[in-house]
Amino acid sequence: MTQTDADTIQNGDINADAQAAFSGTREVDPRYRLDEPALERWLTDNVEGYAGPLTVRQFKGGQSNPTYELTTPDRIYVLRRKPPGTLLPSAHAVDREFTVISALHAQGYPVARPYALCEDDSVIGSMFYVMDKVEGRVLWDLKLPGMSPDDRRRIYDAQVDALAALHAFDPAAIGLGDYGRPGNYFERQVGRWTKQYRASEIEPNAAMDRLIEFLPATLPPEGPTRIVHGDFRLDNLIMDPDAPQVRAVLDWELSTLGDPMADFSYLLIAWVIPATQKNGLAGIDIEALGIPSVAETAERYARQTGGDVPANLDWLFAYNLFRLAAICQGIAGRVRDGTAASAHARTMASQVPMLADGALAFAKKAGA
């Protein structure tokens, strides 16, 4: 992971005051207003202990499934819904989120307490679920400004430990044996994201076309079947307000059963994305900041899981950047169609060429 690699995926700075830009709530976007009386009736009937009156605000973060803060005199809840409108097949699976956090919460894994799932679109216009609001810190800037080197290292270690703990579960033993199909994980994922990309494609992209040829022809050996989060990164964690401890892992929309190396390598791509990006570290002195290196992170994960340090990171980085490009292309399609759920969606959509070029650079190192 050289600076040349980082330069390949360089793009404009979207990191300016990320903590302020993405944290907290705002007034509900008019496109995603809820039928509050209908919602209150449903909450009264389906959420144990619910008592209004209700105040609704929308979280700033989250460009896939609109997410709301539901405040009552005695408790604060979080509602996650499918966005309204025409959606890509298999996307925005809030029912799957509810299934996986229900199983993991029962095991003591750090997720929000789930209350109820509503599959009746007539209540607020689309499927949704309600969970507890977990108080703590969401850290949007990976450089963790204002912290000491020791605090940064402890937070990064806690992040890796939480991922290793997730991958320690036997899915069948906790009721998730049918949460996804075992085997051929990378093959199925490359196929899925190729279809998602093609469904949202607006203009040709030669790098994506090359990746669509290369990746399925060079799949890595299969690893064990585990619960894969699909978007495990620091800003999808709620940290304890005062300690380097993960209180909840958020945003399980992309979770399934699969190869844990997909999750782990996805976490590592932060180290090769430029620090000018909200989700990048490349080009800064991570040692001075106290942030562990890729090698240290891989060694800690291997110790926690009893596995080996991955030897094919170039292919894995190519796959993950390709996948991110496909996700951003989906957002671009939703911007075009008027169904994007975040004020930052247009910025996300603009990253497709940068991500595709970065993915192809790593694919070439892996033999493309």
KOLMARLO-269795 format. One record per atom (N, C-alpha, C): z, y, x. Coordinates in steps of 0.001 Angstrom, whole numbers, padded with zeros to 6 digits, always signed. Each point is the difference from the previous one (the first is absolute). Layout:
ZYX
...
This chain:
+000000-001200+000851
+000000+001200-000851
+000000+001244+000882
-001182+000484+000348
-000153+001108+000922
-000213+001294-000755
+000047+001095+000746
-000290+001277-000627
-001443+000051-000490
-000895-000726+000693
-001392-000075-000469
-000066-000600-001391
+000784-001089-000210
+000055-000598-001329
+000505+001019-001015
+001048+000732+000404
+000563+000988-000915
-001022+001079-000324
-000745+000446+001047
-000989+001045-000228
-001081-000457-000968
-000296-001298-000006
-001022-000538-000892
+000378+000188-001455
+001302-000007-000290
+000427+000140-001381
+000670+001352-000246
-000345+000961+000859
+000540+001354-000156
-000603+000669-001235
+000812+000796-000655
-000507+000779-001128
+000837+001262-000113
-000242+000780-001029
+000730+001241-000183
+001479-000227-000221
+000789+001036+000246
+001452-000088-000101
+000421+000037-001462
+000603-001111-000466
+000571+000004-001353
+001512-000145+000085
+000567+000336+001179
+001406-000265+000239
+000873+001227-000205
-000602+001140-000337
+000765+001220-000086
+001092-000108-001060
+001247-000010+000476
+001167-000054-000876
-000141-001115-001035
-000252-001218+000489
-000195-001140-000902
+001224-000247-000863
+001195+000224+000574
+001219-000263-000760
+000040+000842-001269
-000363+001271+000126
+000008+000879-001172
-001153-000318-000945
-001155-000353+000592
-001188-000228-000823
+000135-001213-000903
+000671-001048+000488
+000023-001257-000729
+001343-000311-000662
+001073+000675+000379
+001322-000337-000520
+000265+000674-001339
+000872-000624-000783
+000476+000614-001213
-000942-000143-001182
+000272+000802-001018
-000748-000088-001255
-000613+001349-000346
-000854-000032-001028
-000647+001203-000506
-000182-000169-001504
-000493+001041-000636
-000349-000123-001409
-001075-001073-000163
+000008-000686-001112
-000954-001088-000221
-001409+000566-000095
-000909-000607+000755
-001420+000346-000068
-000468-000153-001451
-000676+000998-000549
-000437-000104-001403
-000821-001257-000293
-000722-000516+001010
-000794-001216-000223
+000879-001228-000206
+001255+000089+000439
+000862-001181-000029
+001268+000221-000825
-000094+000930-000946
+001146+000233-000877
+000318-001250-000802
+001274-000194-000262
+000469-001146-000769
+000320+000428-001426
-000116-000936-000916
+000491+000202-001362
+001505-000235+000060
+000756+001079+000240
+001433-000156+000264
+000776-000581-001185
-000279+000390-001236
+000725-000646-001108
-000258-001507-000067
-001252-000417+000195
-000304-001437-000010
+000677-000699+001162
+000014+000655+001165
+000668-000589+001162
+001500-000136-000245
+000614+001010-000574
+001447-000081-000277
+000316-001142-000946
-000835-000207-001006
+000242-001116-000918
-000087-001327+000740
-000977-000117+000885
-000164-001245+000746
+001176-000212+000952
+000430+001054+000682
+001131-000109+000921
+001269-000422-000741
+000220+000582-001163
+001180-000351-000790
-000003-001478-000369
-001179-000521-000307
-000108-001394-000437
-000031-001002+001152
-000390+000428+001193
-000300-000972+001055
+000787+000164+001299
+000649+001126+000204
+000734+000222+001242
+001491+000013-000307
+000700-000993+000516
+001428-000155-000272
+000767+001244+000455
+000796+000557-000906
+000837+001144+000331
-000683+001344-000087
-001284+000020-000393
-000702+001275-000044
+000578+000891-001090
+000179+001287+000356
+000435+001004-000978
-000564+001348+000408
-000787+000617-000897
-000604+001293+000274
+000991+001134-000165
-000467+001244-000001
-001404+000426+000009
-000672-000187+001359
-001320+000094-000003
-000807-000350+001150
-000721+001225+000554
+000002+000132+001330
-000815+000999+000696
-000953-000740+000933
-001292+000363-000043
-001016-000710+000782
-000641+000943+001003
-000057-000442+001266
-000746+000687+001039
-000832-001033+000761
-001022+000464+000711
-000877-000903+000739
+000261+000145+001495
+000048-001138+000700
+000175+000039+001449
-001270+000520+000666
+000181+000770+001082
-001144+000547+000725
-000781-001099+000712
+000701-000933+000606
-000659-001055+000747
-000582-001045-000928
-000854-000842+000575
-000580-001087-000785
-001323+000386-000606
-001109-000438+000630
-001299+000362-000541
-000652-001122-000783
+000689-001127-000168
-000593-001133-000697
+000541-000098-001422
+001271-000326-000133
+000606-000112-001325
+000901+001206-000250
-000279+000820-001017
+000883+001127-000290
+001439-000469-000180
+000919+000731+000633
+001405-000402+000034
+000849+001179-000467
+000955-000288-000860
+000766+001042-000678
+001493-000197+000210
+000714+001104+000045
+001456-000012-000007
+000473+000246-001430
+000782-000927-000528
+000551+000101-001357
+001495+000276+000111
+000405+001199-000364
+001399+000402+000159
+000690+000036-001358
+001158-000658-000076
+000857+000048-001187
+001373+000517+000442
+000899+000295-000939
+001320+000503+000401
+000768-000958+000910
-000240-001298-000110
+000804-000975+000733
-000737-000738+001109
-001333+000049+000012
-000729-000827+000962
-001383+000592+000247
-000535-000319+001170
-001371+000397+000330
-000811-001268+000227
-001142-000074-000683
-000903-001142+000112
-001303+000449+000643
-000808-000986+000376
-001351+000250+000487
-000964-000819-000852
-001078+000621-000433
-001050-000671-000776
-001280-000010+000824
-000604-001192+000122
-001302-000162+000668
-001002-000483-001040
-001145+000651-000065
-000993-000364-001009
-001373-000171+000631
-000847-000744-000704
-001412+000020+000334
-000565+001358-000385
-000897+000566+000800
-000641+001234-000448
-000920-000284-001182
-000176+000956-000863
-000941-000187-001102
-001432+000046+000500
-000921-000424-000816
-001415+000094+000329
-000572-001298+000536
-001253+000047+000426
-000697-001167+000533
+000498-000279+001413
+000424-001239+000260
+000614-000363+001276
-000759-001137+000646
+000165-000114+001327
-000603-001110+000721
+000666-001310-000409
-000751-001102+000000
+000594-001296-000346
+001145-000341+000949
+001083-000513-000546
+001198-000479+000716
+000816+001115+000630
-000395+001262-000146
+000763+001092+000602
+001138+000443-000922
+000972+000709+000587
+001093+000633-000751
+000849-001025-000764
+000338-001100+000682
+000652-001131-000660
+001509+000224-000092
+000421+000867-000909
+001428+000279-000125
+000767-001208-000529
-000664-000878-000732
+000681-001206-000465
+000343-000909+001171
-000869-000061+001010
+000304-000780+001192
+001142+000635+000786
+000015+001325+000080
+001123+000679+000645
+001316-000423-000662
+000015+000029-001314
+001216-000340-000721
+000422-001441+000286
-000957-000909+000049
+000308-001407+000271
+000636-000178+001369
-000583+000613+001018
+000487-000238+001355
+001345+000677+000245
+000194+001222-000498
+001303+000625+000246
+001100-000682-000811
-000344-000580-001147
+001007-000752-000758
+000478-001197+000798
-000933-000732+000611
+000371-001172+000795
+000784+000402+001246
-000426+001040+000679
+000665+000402+001234
+001361+000628-000264
+000123+000766-001086
+001299+000584-000339
+001040-001094-000233
-000428-001079-000615
+000922-001122-000251
+000474-000647+001291
-000758+000171+001089
+000369-000570+001296
+000785+000981+000880
+000251+001193-000503
+000718+000985+000792
-000871+000782+000967
-001326-000164-000090
-000885+000763+000869
-000007+001458-000477
-000141+000968+000927
+000087+001407-000410
-001219+000483-000788
+000109-000097-001306
-000960+000577-000939
+000794+000643-001127
-000641+000884-000742
+000655+000606-001158
+000244-001055-001076
+001067+000171-000753
+000287-000918-001113
-001048+000192-001097
-000751-001044-000353
-000979+000130-001084
+000676-000180-001361
-000441+000768-001001
+000573-000102-001348
-000925-000685-000987
-001217+000483-000140
-000881-000563-001032
-001443+000385+000283
-000900-000878-000454
-001443+000208+000108
-000570+000183-001398
-000882+000985-000161
-000682+000218-001278
-001489-000257+000185
-000508-001025-000664
-001426-000327+000063
-000769+000520-001212
+000678+000745-000852
-000606+000558-001215
-000550+001398+000307
-001313+000114+000113
-000617+001277+000356
+000236+001086-001039
+000379-000394-001206
+000139+001005-001058
+001233+000887+000185
+000944-000384+000868
+001232+000792+000158
-000303+001312+000713
-000562-000060+001213
-000318+001239+000719
-001459+000042+000465
-000787-001005-000399
-001411+000011+000353
-000406-000976+001075
+000972-000595+000708
-000304-001015+001011
+001273-000772+000319
-000175-001158+000657
+001126-000847+000375
+000940+000742+000959
+001303-000283-000103
+000962+000636+000902
+001248-000869+000119
+000815+000329+000986
+001327-000620+000081
+001015+001050+000427
+001264-000326-000246
+001103+000911+000289
+000972-000690+000935
+000434+000746+001022
+000980-000512+000959
+001034+001083+000289
+001036-000384+000693
+001031+000940+000387
-000544+000946+001061
+000534+001212+000078
-000331+000888+001098
+001003-000227+001126
-000502-000311+001179
+000845-000211+001170
+000062+001308+000777
+001200+000496+000220
+000154+001254+000727
-000069-000254+001502
-000578+000942+000712
-000100-000118+001443
-001120+000865+000535
-000417-000310+001222
-001025+000791+000677
-001330-000751+000016
-001080+000684-000371
-001343-000496+000264
-000542+000849+001141
-000335-000650+001114
-000387+000693+001224
-001516-000008+000117
-000620+001136-000295
-001446+000084-000101
-000681+000243+001342
+000705+000583+000959
-000578+000298+001308
+000501-001041+000998
-000906-000830+000520
+000390-001094+000891
+000645+000473+001291
-000180+001251+000366
+000616+000515+001230
+001469+000356-000206
+000458-000032-001251
+001399+000225-000361
+000565+001251+000664
-000590+001172-000306
+000468+001240+000630
+001460+000291-000334
+000687+000570+001000
+001395+000375-000190
+000997-001105+000264
-000460-001198+000313
+000905-001121+000277
+000140-000219+001501
+001057-000669+000391
+000196-000373+001395
-000836-001229+000333
-000319-000228+001275
-000727-001210+000385
+000696-001283-000461
+001312-000036+000067
+000716-001199-000425
-000145-000227-001498
+000066+001080-000786
-000162-000135-001447
-001407-000479-000349
-000997+000534+000704
-001375-000445-000267
-000153-001493+000280
+000505-000449+001136
-000143-001411+000344
+000695-000878-001040
+001152+000388-000440
+000728-000806-000986
-000761-000079-001329
-000626+001085-000390
-000774-000015-001245
-001210-000916+000145
-000698+000093+001133
-001148-000878+000222
+000420-001465+000075
+001144-000267+000610
+000495-001376+000043
+000348-000501-001397
+000620+000852-000817
+000338-000394-001374
-001250-000294-000809
-001065+000770+000230
-001264-000231-000686
-000551-001388+000329
-000043-000346+001276
-000517-001304+000412
+000884-001124-000529
+001312+000208+000036
+000916-001037-000483
-000199-000260-001487
-000266+001057-000775
-000221-000181-001436
-001275-000788-000257
-001034+000234+000805
-001237-000762-000161
+000210-001463+000395
+000704-000227+001097
+000287-001371+000417
+000820-000740-001054
+000949+000694-000631
+000812-000627-001051
-000858-000382-001195
-000980+000835-000341
-000909-000335-001100
-000784-001264+000336
-000483-000082+001220
-000827-001139+000403
+000812-001273+000216
+001310+000105-000049
+000841-001191+000141
+000097-000798-001290
-000329+000602-001136
+000129-000696-001277
-001092-001053-000166
+000397-001160-000488
-000948-001000-000481
-000357+000401-001426
-001236+000399-000268
-000319+000511-001346
+000376-000965-001121
-000265-001296+000180
+000299-000966-001060
+001494-000070-000277
+000816+000183+001022
+001444-000134-000156
+000612+001138-000802
-000702+001129-000132
+000545+001124-000761
-000831+000298-001242
-000780-000986-000434
-000742+000144-001250
-001317+000712+000107
-000532+000137+001207
-001272+000694+000187
-001089-000919+000556
+000156-001292-000219
-000983-000946+000513
-001384+000184-000578
-000089+000584-001200
-001307+000228-000627
-000387+001479+000012
+000623+000785+000893
-000271+001439+000048
-001350+000306+000649
-000565-000967+000663
-001315+000150+000613
-000505-001359+000410
-001242-000051+000429
-000584-001267+000413
+000306-000254+001470
+000467-001205+000350
+000244-000298+001412
-001300-000259+000741
-000009+000337+001294
-001151-000313+000841
-001133+001000-000116
-000814+000072+001048
-001202+000843+000056
+000309+001472-000287
+001174+000455+000457
+000443+001329-000380
-000953+001078+000489
-000297+000022+001304
-000851+001057+000522
-001406-000072-000590
-000495-001204-000224
-001313-000145-000622
-000014+000631-001384
+001037-000281-000784
+000055+000549-001350
+000202+001512+000015
+000808+000480+000935
+000254+001435+000069
-001241+000775+000435
-000706-000514+001001
-001236+000666+000407
-000981+000039-001176
-000085-001100-000740
-000876-000024-001164
+000443+000972-001069
+001303+000049-000231
+000514+000908-001038
-000294+001456+000340
+000285+000403+001253
-000172+001406+000344
-001468+000367+000156
-000829-000978+000336
-001431+000255-000014
-000462+000325-001417
+000444-000788-000979
-000370+000253-001390
+000531+001352-000483
+001271+000307+000361
+000562+001281-000412
-000782+001163+000612
-000358-000160+001281
-000767+001049+000663
-001364+000183-000673
-000700-001101-000229
-001323+000093-000616
+000082+000607-001402
+001073-000310-000734
+000141+000520-001368
+000201+001510-000015
+000504+000567+001117
+000281+001430+000055
-000922+000748+000945
-000942-000709+000617
-000859+000604+001020
-000794+001168-000588
+000027+001117+000725
-000698+001205-000446
-001241+000246+000854
+000130-000228+001304
-001136+000152+000897
+000098-001061+001088
-001117-000378+000634
+000028-001085+000991
+000875+000343+001201
+000619-001039+000588
+000815+000159+001197
-000316-001181+000919
-000694+000276+001120
-000473-001070+000878
+001154-000783+000609
+001110+000681+000319
+001144-000695+000588
+000582-001014-000985
+000137+000390-001259
+000518-000934-000998
-000957-001168-000194
-001301+000266+000010
-000964-001085-000146
+000137-001002+001147
+000194+000496+001226
+000164-000898+001158
+001287-000801-000113
+001066+000617-000430
+001283-000696-000161
-000092-001076-001075
-000711+000286-001060
-000164-000965-001086
-000740-001244+000489
-000821+000147+001033
-000654-001152+000626
+000927-000701+000988
+000703+000787+000828
+000764-000554+001120
+001283-000709-000423
+000790+000636-000851
+001346-000517-000281
-000014-001407-000593
-000793-000299-001027
+000052-001359-000550
-000552-001060+000947
-000764+000420+001006
-000566-000966+000946
+000940-000306+001158
+001127+000708+000101
+000899-000146+001153
+001458-000099-000428
+000264-000681-001092
+001354-000053-000555
+000970-000695+000955
+001260+000480+000085
+000987-000635+000874
+000539-001286-000619
+000680-000832+000801
+000637-001201-000554
+001039+000378-001059
+000194-000882-000961
+000955+000257-001082
+001439-000072+000500
+000821+000927-000464
+001428-000039+000258
+000738-000572-001195
+001340+000005+000029
+000769-000503-001137
-000171+000886-001220
+000207-000569-001181
-000091+000779-001238
+001355+000639-000279
+000010+001298-000067
+001218+000759-000257
-000302+001112-001014
+001031+000707-000430
-000185+001170-000850
-000509+001134+000880
-001147+000537-000340
-000610+001098+000737
+000110+001258-000854
+000614+001043+000550
+000181+001240-000752
-001334+000708-000224
-000803+000097+001047
-001319+000596-000128
-000086+001462+000374
+001141+000700+000063
-000008+001426+000346
+001329+000369+000646
+000478-000872+000887
+001340+000168+000581
-000059+001020+001118
+000620+001146-000240
+000037+001088+000981
+001224+000853-000289
+000300+000909+000931
+001263+000726-000074
+000132+000815-001277
-001096+000624-000460
+000140+000859-001186
-000011-000791-001306
-000017-001316+000088
+000242-000834-001179
+001385-000630+000034
+000884+000565+000804
+001386-000448+000065
+000916+001141-000418
+001081-000332-000681
+001079+000947-000224
+001110-000374+000965
+000314+000919+000904
+001053-000222+000982
+001334+000559-000516
+001073-000596+000446
+001331+000534-000303
+000062+001465+000422
+000692+000856-000777
+000042+001420+000349
+000604+000289+001369
+000892-000865+000456
+000760+000304+001219
-000080-001080+001067
-000763-001065-000235
-000007-001115+000940
-001405-000578+000119
-000294-000675+001118
-001318-000630+000166
-000071-001338-000717
+000052+000055-001309
+000042-001205-000830
-000984+000155-001155
-000820-001028-000231
-000962+000023-001098
+000727-000313-001302
-000045+000927-000949
+000634-000214-001300
-000972-000567-001033
-001294+000312+000148
-000985-000542-000945
-001386+000072+000618
-000771-001044-000226
-001420-000022+000341
-000779+000293-001274
-000925+000956+000075
-000730+000488-001171
-001442-000484+000004
-000692+000237-001111
-001463-000087-000121
-000532-001395+000319
+000242-000933-000925
-000381-001397+000180
-001324-000325-000674
-000793+001014-000310
-001228-000219-000765
-000956-000983+000676
-000072+000017+001321
-000947-000838+000734
+000604-001317+000460
+001215-000299-000412
+000674-001206+000481
-000633-001266-000560
+000121-001072+000777
-000532-001302-000393
+000596-001041+000932
-000509-001217-000043
+000337-001004+000998
-001102-000003+001043
+000390-000092+001261
-001017+000029+001030
+000574-000142+001379
-000773+000404+000983
+000355-000129+001404
+000872+001193+000403
+001214-000236+000495
+000871+001127+000354
-000565+000880+001105
-000935-000521+000808
-000601+000828+001043
-000779+001174-000592
-000471-000140-001224
-000681+001123-000641
+000968+001161-000186
+001185-000269-000486
+001023+001030-000172
+000415+000593+001335
+000295-000881+000965
+000537+000487+001260
-001026+000841+000753
-001242-000448+000034
-001019+000776+000702
-000301+001302-000720
+000125+000008-001321
-000167+001247-000753
+001068+001009+000411
+001243-000479+000176
+001058+000886+000460
-000350+000587+001368
-000584-000822+000880
-000276+000423+001368
-001152+000994+000118
-000869+000094-000990
-001140+000909+000178
+000453+001455+000081
+001242+000301-000404
+000504+001363+000182
-000054+000422+001462
+000169-000954+000907
+000034+000312+001431
-001391+000349+000544
-001071-000319-000721
-001355+000295+000486
-000698+001076-000824
+000637+000485-001032
-000525+001127-000768
+000565+001282+000610
-000816+001028+000174
+000456+001222+000677
+001216+000628-000686
+000859+000588+000821
+001205+000647-000519
-000314+001221-000835
-001261+000488+000031
-000383+001090-000896
-000058-000448-001442
+000028-001318-000221
+000014-000543-001349
+001445-000226-000448
+000213+000095-001299
+001340-000260-000548
+000523-001373+000393
-000912-000970+000127
+000416-001388+000236
-000372-000473+001400
-000010+000932+001002
-000414-000383+001335
+000975+000391+001089
-000061-000748+001115
+000865+000227+001156
-000767+000153+001308
-001284-000335+000034
-000751-000006+001251
-000137+001416+000559
+000179+000101+001328
-000172+001279+000668
+001288+000770+000213
+001153-000523-000430
+001274+000654+000254
+000831-000880+000927
+001014+000576+000606
+000880-000721+000927
+001075-000720-000815
-000339-001209-000470
+000948-000713-000859
+001250-000413+000764
-000135-000233+001307
+001190-000378+000783
+001023+001124+000008
-000470+001238+000187
+000913+001140-000010
+000650+000180-001364
-000748-000314-001065
+000544+000142-001354
+000949-001131-000367
-000035-001097+000761
+000852-001142-000320
-000663-000997-000931
-001298+000178-000282
-000714-000913-000896
-000434-001226+000792
+000301-001205-000461
-000400-001199+000741
-001513-000091+000151
-000448-000639+001079
-001421-000220+000221
-000507-001135-000878
-001317-000190-000015
-000583-001145-000709
+000589-001293+000537
+000083-000120+001339
+000521-001238+000601
+001443-000237-000407
+000825+001030+000029
+001408-000156-000385
+000119-000368-001478
-000826+000627-000823
+000031-000286-001433
-000421-001441-000265
-001062-000446+000673
-000474-001366-000171
+001031-001010+000478
+000650+000303+001109
+001028-000916+000514
+001189-000084-000946
+000403+001115-000584
+001131-000031-000941
-000359-000811-001242
-001203+000229-000528
-000436-000754-001176
-000053-001498+000312
-000528-000358+001168
-000086-001409+000378
+001386-000625+000129
+000954+000741+000550
+001374-000521+000095
+000592-000223-001381
-000220+000944-000894
+000592-000079-001338
-000597-001143-000812
-001281-000282+000201
-000680-001010-000812
-000112-001350+000686
+000280-000043+001307
-000167-001245+000733
-001446-000339+000275
-000895+000975-000123
-001420-000239+000231
-000452+000522+001344
-001309+000115+000162
-000595+000469+001238
-000518+001417-000167
-000081+000718+001108
-000633+001315-000001
-001503-000191-000241
-000608+000716-000953
-001422-000222-000305
-000898+000310+001192
-001009-000854+000207
-000906+000157+001140
-001333+000619-000396
-000270+000163-001282
-001314+000478-000466
+000118+001337-000718
+000734+000943+000618
+000250+001273-000679
-001272+000810-000219
-000984-000112+000870
-001224+000782-000222
-000670-000391-001320
-000112-001312-000271
-000590-000435-001269
+000880+000454-001169
+001307-000152+000161
+000912+000371-001078
-000043+001502-000280
-000113+000808+001055
-000121+001443-000212
-001325+000329-000695
-001077-000678+000413
-001292+000230-000657
+000097-000329-001481
+000617-001136-000313
+000161-000398-001403
+000809+001033-000779
+001123+000438+000561
+000877+000905-000737
-000621+001374-000195
-000711+000497+001009
-000664+001290-000173
-001160-000108-000987
-000705-001127+000017
-001039-000252-001014
+000616+000000-001398
+001108-000682-000133
+000691-000072-001293
+000436+001393-000462
+000550+000801+000920
+000387+001363-000348
-001210+000828-000417
-001114-000193+000696
-001218+000724-000373
-000435-000369-001411
+000107-001289-000337
-000373-000434-001345
+000940+000587-001050
+001301+000045+000325
+000969+000600-000921
-000326+001483-000209
-000268+000717+001102
-000329+001426-000119
-001314+000210-000735
-000946-000933+000167
-001241+000103-000756
+000268-000168-001490
+000948-000885-000333
+000395-000126-001397
+000576+001291-000545
+000794+000682+000834
+000545+001298-000412
-001133+001014-000169
-000993-000065+000928
-001150+000896-000132
-000733-000235-001314
-000124-001265-000373
-000632-000309-001278
+000795+000526-001166
+001314-000042+000121
+000845+000512-001080
-000012+001527-000051
-000117+000660+001170
-000190+001457-000001
-001288+000343-000742
-001068-000742+000322
-001292+000202-000673
+000116-000198-001503
+000782-001019-000397
+000113-000330-001416
+001095+000771-000719
+000780+000804+000751
+001043+000812-000618
+001274-000729-000327
+000260-001141+000680
+001220-000765-000304
+000957-000074+001183
-000213+000754+001088
+000907-000032+001149
+001342+000598-000394
+001103-000619+000492
+001331+000339-000488
+000784+000905+000927
-000563+000528+001064
+000765+000800+000939
-000785+001231+000416
+000720+001073+000257
-000628+001206+000518
-000598-000225+001381
+000446-001055+000680
-000478-000307+001347
-001144-001009-000013
-000474-000355-001194
-001010-001059-000092
-001300+000392+000702
-000401+001264-000098
-001258+000401+000630
+000084-000107+001518
+001167+000326+000557
+000181-000159+001441
-000089-001465+000392
+000630-000862-000787
-000069-001430+000265
-001436-000492-000062
-000730+000427-000994
-001378-000447-000169
-000870+000421+001173
+000284+001161+000586
-000820+000499+001104
+000182-000785+001283
+000984-000877+000062
+000291-000746+001224
-000868-001238+000175
-000837-000331-000958
-000771-001244+000081
-000840-000076+001275
-000796+001009+000346
-000814-000124+001218
+000847-000195+001260
+001098+000737+000136
+000875-000124+001157
+000582-001406+000107
+000471-000533-001112
+000587-001340+000012
-001044-001060+000298
-001178+000148-000582
-001061-000975+000250
-000421+000007+001466
-000124+001185+000602
-000367+000078+001414
+001096-000606+000884
+001260+000269-000352
+001098-000590+000760
+000019-001505-000102
-000241-000517-001198
-000047-001448-000193
-001113-000621+000824
-001161+000635+000022
-001123-000547+000761
+000280+000030+001497
+000721+001023+000477
+000347+000055+001416
+000849-001205+000399
+000977-000342-000840
+000832-001164+000312
-000803-001296-000197
-000888-000038-000975
-000841-001191-000196
-000851-000250+001242
-000510+001063+000601
-000793-000166+001218
+000839-000564+001131
+001239+000441+000108
+000890-000566+001010
+000300-001464-000274
-000074-000386-001287
+000243-001391-000375
-001266-000843+000036
-001133+000618+000406
-001218-000787+000184
-001167+000363-000876
+000134+001012-000848
-001122+000367-000893
-001173+000573+000787
